[in-house]
């Protein structure tokens, strides 16, 4: 049986950030995730609230970039 110093359950943004923060050569850190690749659940989703531009003044550059960005095609293999 393999001995592990620290096991992190969840390979999303938080789990990976914790692993990066505590990683050192003398410590074995295992990250367990249920998906075949890391960051495939909530970490990969975008609520698009920001892309609606609602947090920026109407007609501002940030608002128009958010709206324009929301109309761009999504990358293949990402969240739907």
C-alpha positions as CSV (number, residue, x, y, z in Angstrom):
1,X,0.0,0.0,0.0
2,X,1.2,3.5,-1.0
3,X,1.7,6.0,1.8
4,X,0.5,9.5,1.1
5,X,1.1,12.6,3.2
6,X,-1.9,14.6,1.9
7,X,-4.9,13.7,-0.2
8,X,-7.0,16.4,-1.8
9,X,-10.4,15.4,-3.0
10,X,-11.5,17.6,-5.9
11,X,-9.4,18.6,-8.9
12,X,-11.1,21.9,-9.5
13,X,-9.7,25.4,-9.0
14,X,-9.7,25.1,-5.2
15,X,-8.2,21.7,-5.0
16,X,-5.5,22.4,-7.5
17,X,-4.7,25.8,-5.8
18,X,-4.4,24.1,-2.4
19,X,-2.1,21.5,-3.9
20,X,0.1,24.1,-5.5
21,X,0.3,26.1,-2.3
22,X,1.3,23.1,-0.1
23,X,3.5,21.3,-2.6
24,X,7.2,20.7,-1.7
25,X,9.7,18.0,-2.6
26,X,9.5,16.1,0.7
27,X,5.7,15.9,0.7
28,X,3.6,13.5,-1.3
29,X,0.3,15.2,-2.4
30,X,-2.4,13.3,-4.2
31,X,-5.3,15.0,-5.9
32,X,-8.4,12.8,-6.5
33,X,-11.0,13.8,-9.0
34,X,-14.0,12.0,-10.4
35,X,-13.4,13.2,-14.0
36,X,-10.8,12.1,-16.5
37,X,-9.2,15.5,-16.5
38,X,-9.0,18.3,-14.0
39,X,-11.2,21.4,-14.0
40,X,-14.2,19.7,-15.8
41,X,-17.1,20.7,-13.5
42,X,-17.9,24.1,-11.9
43,X,-14.3,25.3,-12.4
44,X,-14.8,25.1,-16.2
45,X,-18.2,26.8,-16.2
46,X,-18.9,30.4,-16.9
47,X,-22.1,31.9,-15.6
48,X,-21.8,34.6,-18.2
49,X,-23.1,37.2,-15.7
50,X,-20.0,39.3,-16.3
51,X,-20.3,38.8,-20.1
52,X,-23.7,40.4,-20.0
53,X,-22.0,43.6,-19.1
54,X,-24.4,44.4,-16.3
55,X,-21.7,45.3,-13.8
56,X,-20.3,48.1,-16.0
57,X,-21.7,51.5,-17.0
58,X,-23.9,51.3,-20.1
59,X,-21.9,52.1,-23.2
60,X,-18.5,51.7,-21.5
61,X,-15.7,49.8,-23.2
62,X,-15.9,47.1,-20.6
63,X,-19.6,46.6,-21.1
64,X,-19.2,46.5,-24.9
65,X,-16.3,44.0,-24.7
66,X,-18.4,41.8,-22.4
67,X,-21.3,41.8,-24.7
68,X,-19.1,41.2,-27.8
69,X,-17.3,38.4,-26.0
70,X,-20.5,36.6,-25.1
71,X,-21.3,36.4,-28.8
72,X,-18.1,34.7,-29.8
73,X,-18.2,30.9,-30.5
74,X,-17.3,28.7,-27.5
75,X,-14.2,26.5,-27.8
76,X,-14.9,22.8,-28.6
77,X,-14.8,20.5,-25.6
78,X,-15.6,23.1,-23.1
79,X,-18.6,23.7,-20.9
80,X,-21.9,23.9,-22.8
